[in-house]
């Protein structure tokens, strides 16, 4: 599976995981300039921004480890714009769904409150 197909498959797995746990999917692959928010959800009174990272193996570390501080800043910047454009007045949380998927197995890890807005 090429990298793009793997990423799309990972996002589908993540959406299914979130729906099974009562999250309402508001948007997928929402863009602000060159920044993309993978999945925007709502659970109860919380807006949840979910970054999905999918790999075929964990030789280079768990997928979630690739969400750098710079990536977090871009996600937060885009989230601020999404909140403004959609006039959202909810608490906000940033999660990461880390997936290792290959022909032998799939391991999905949902990290809630994976990072916080930075100053």
N, C-alpha and C positions, 0 to 999 in steps of 0.2 A: 504494500500500500504506500503510495507516495505521501509526502508530508502534508499536502493540502487535503487529500482524502482522509488522512488520519485525523487531522484537525476537525474536519466536518463531522466525522464519526464520533470523535470525543465530545463535541458540542451536543450531538444528539443524545449520547449516553447521559451527559450532564443534565439536559433538559428533562429527560425521563426520570432521573434521580430526584430532581427538584419537584417535579409534579407529583411524584409518589409521596413526597413529604409535605404536600400542602402549599407549596409556593405557587403563586400566580405569575406566569411569565408575561411581562409587559413588553419587552423588546428583545430582539436577538440581533447581534452584529450592528448595533447602533453606532453611527460614526459622527465624530466632531473633528473636522479636518482630516488629518492623517491618523487620528487616535480612534480606536475601536473598543467599545465595551461589548464583551462577548455575550453576556446574558444579564438582563435587568429584570429583577423580580420584586415581588412584594409578598411578605409574609406578615400577616396581622398588620400592625402599624409601623412596619419597618421596610424601607426600601433597601433591597439587597443587590449589590453589584457583584457579579460573579465572573472572575477570570478563570478560564479553562485552559489547562496545560496538559497536552497529551503527548506521550512518547511510546515507542515500541519496547523500550527497556529502560532500566534505571542505572545503567553503567556510569552515566555522567551525573548521577544524583537523582533525587526525586524531582518530578516535573515542577512542583511548586517552587523549588529552589531557584528557578529561572525568572521569578517575578522580582526583579531588582527594585531598588529604591527609585531609580529613574522611571521604571515602568509604573510603579505605584503612583508617582507624581502625575504621570500622564493620565492614568485611570481617574485619579481624583479631579484633575482639571476637566476632563470630559464629563464626569459625574456632576460637577458644579453646573456645567452648561445644560445638561439634561434636566436637572432640577429646576433651573430658571425657565427653560423653554416649556416645560410641562407643569409649571407652577405647583410643584410638589412640596408639601409641608409634612414630612415624615422624618423620623430618625433614619439614619443611613448606616449601613454596615457593608464591609468589604470582605468577601469570601473568595477562596480559591478552591476549585475542584481540580485535583491532580489525578491523572489517569495514566496507567501503564497498560497498554493494550497490544497484544500480539496474537498469533494463532493459537498459542497455548493457554493464555489466561487474560483476564481483564481485572485490574485492581483499581477501584475508584475510591479516592479519599477526599472527603469534603471538610475543608478547614474553615470553620466559621470564625469571624473576626480575625481574619488572617493578617490584616494590617489596618492601621488607623491613619486618618488624615494627618499629613505632616505640615509642620510650620515652615 
